[in-house]
Every structure is written in structure tokens, then in C-alpha cells.
């Protein structure tokens, strides 16, 4: 299958490497937004130490015109929702299937996102006869198939809680850390992520998909967030967090049935391991956890570490490979906006070392 990689940033460069490693995929093009990357070989942009024979370009029309089987869209979407949605609709109208890391609410928008926001995507998919699947590690695998599969060994389910517990100090993305999550900013300064309704927009899709997957009707979503200040100056690759500014964040999005939180999405994010010792922790630098309260009770921890030894690199690669490995299933699927429950089991078939 001929694939175009759209962007080569934190996730995109790992997707490039994944496309090159996949025996069923052929890299047909690479789109970049940075002029300095134009003309550079995809292998160089992916850090492979070898060339792939595909030069990066900013010519979007030329890439769409080659009619690839799929576009892997990993361009930043959090702070450019309108542009990202327009990009996705453009691909779909041209008959090109898409796997994408965002906007994250599209992984399961039903009951979460206003219809007028998603309607253009549905219309474009119908017009072009193409499919779109948005996923990753979180929102994505860590809180869709991972918990749903675990529920298959339950007798009774009282609550499903999905957690991301991570040290973000090595996550080198200043826009995400400072502008969107609000780290390094005064505690009385509300960042984009904590504006009313934004948590439910981003992760309410996770909670509602779990409910639908288990046949439960939710009454409402609730959200709550807490931040902690830096007890001293903290330096991370993305920048500096001054003493007294936000350095840890904990939030929940809850799916309520009556007064009971049946499905909970929780994030515990620290920029220093000593912050919030009373908050949930995991060994090492953290990872993802699924807790099921019922009969029996389950706790499942997922640790990720890339070959460079870093957990955040591992998370970025996991997001990329969740998309890349889904390409055959998405191309084969019916046209439209797909969710994890619309696809068959996605595996690493063909990737075993020989």
C-alpha cells in the first residue's frame, strides 16, 4: 500500500521509520511544514541513518494527486483544530484514506463533539469513499482496546479507570508543555487544556467509547483538575519552570451513571518525581494503568521504553505505530469516520525480526 507521511515532528518521524519497517507499506511521499526540511530525504528526517529515496516537500496538491492508499497525518492539531479538520476533509474528498493522531476527539466523537464540527468529515468521507481513523496511545490503545480486552475476564464490573502516570520532564515540546498544559505558568493562569469543557472534549471521547463498548448509557461527564507548584527551579529540555509556577497536573474526566463514576480517565503528569507524592505513582518514570473494580479486581500496568532508554520517546513511537499498523485495516474498512470498535484486532503482523 502506498503511503504518504504528513509531517515529520515528534510523532511523524517515528511514523516514517515505522512505514519503512513495514513489509506491506511503501512510502510514496512526505509533506513538511518547515522550509528547512524541503528536499531532505525521508530516511534522514526519520533518523534512520540511511536514505529512503523520497524527498520531503511542501507541495500538498502534488502529494494528493498521486492518490496514495493512505495518509498518516501527525501534524499538530491541538492549537489548530480548524486547519486540521480542513486537512482531513481535503484528503477524504480526494478519496484518500487517513490514519491520524488528531484532533483527538475524533477517535470517538459521538455524544461528545457538536454535530456541526464533525459533519464536514462525514460528508467528505462519503463524497470520496474514504475512511478516517484517529488514534494513538492516549487517547487510543491505552484506553480503548487495552481496558476493553481486560473486561473480558470479569464476572462483574463496578468501575473502569484508565490512567496515564508519566514524568514529562523529557518530553521536548514547549508548545504542549507550556502553552497547552500550562507548565511554567502561574497557578492562577488557566491554560488551554483547563478551560471549561476542554478536558471533556479531548478525553470525553475515551470515556464514552468505553461506555458504549460495555453497553452502558452515561448520564453526564464530569471533570476535575489540580495543579502543584514547583518547589524550586526545574530545567527540562523544553525550557525552564520557575519556582512557584505549575509543575505537576492531575485531572479526571468521569463518566457518570447517576451519582456513580463508572468510567474514569485520569492523568497524573509530573515534571519532577518528588511532586505530588500522594498522587498515583508507577515504578520508574511511569506509564499507563488500567484498574477494574469488580469481581475480580484487576490492575494492569503498561511500561514503555524506546531503544534510546526514554519513556516519552517510547510513547511517541507507540502512537506512531498504532497508526501505521492500522493502515491495512483502515484501507479495507467501509468509508466513513471509524472508531477502534469498527476495526478488527490490529497486530504487529509481519514485524517479527528474522
HELIX and SHEET records of a PDB file:
HELIX    1   1 UNK A   12  UNK A   21  1                                  10    
HELIX    2   2 UNK A   35  UNK A   37  5                                   3    
HELIX    3   3 UNK A   42  UNK A   45  1                                   4    
HELIX    4   4 UNK A   60  UNK A   65  1                                   6    
HELIX    5   5 UNK A   81  UNK A   93  1                                  13    
HELIX    6   6 UNK A  104  UNK A  107  5                                   4    
HELIX    7   7 UNK A  115  UNK A  128  1                                  14    
HELIX    8   8 UNK A  141  UNK A  143  5                                   3    
HELIX    9   9 UNK A  145  UNK A  150  1                                   6    
HELIX   10  10 UNK A  151  UNK A  153  5                                   3    
HELIX   11  11 UNK A  174  UNK A  174  1                                   1    
HELIX   12  12 UNK A  175  UNK A  180  3                                   6    
HELIX   13  13 UNK A  192  UNK A  194  5                                   3    
HELIX   14  14 UNK A  198  UNK A  213  1                                  16    
HELIX   15  15 UNK A  311  UNK A  324  1                                  14    
HELIX   16  16 UNK A  327  UNK A  332  1                                   6    
HELIX   17  17 UNK A  340  UNK A  342  5                                   3    
SHEET    1   A 7 UNK A  56  UNK A  57  0                                        
SHEET    2   A 7 UNK A  26  UNK A  31  1                                        
SHEET    3   A 7 UNK A   2  UNK A   6  1                                        
SHEET    4   A 7 UNK A  70  UNK A  73  1                                        
SHEET    5   A 7 UNK A  97  UNK A 100  1                                        
SHEET    6   A 7 UNK A 131  UNK A 134  1                                        
SHEET    7   A 7 UNK A 336  UNK A 338  1                                        
SHEET    1   B 6 UNK A 220  UNK A 229  0                                        
SHEET    2   B 6 UNK A 246  UNK A 257 -1                                        
SHEET    3   B 6 UNK A 260  UNK A 270 -1                                        
SHEET    4   B 6 UNK A 156  UNK A 167  1                                        
SHEET    5   B 6 UNK A 286  UNK A 295 -1                                        
SHEET    6   B 6 UNK A 298  UNK A 302 -1                                        
SHEET    1   C 2 UNK A 234  UNK A 236  0                                        
SHEET    2   C 2 UNK A 239  UNK A 241 -1                                        
END                                                                             
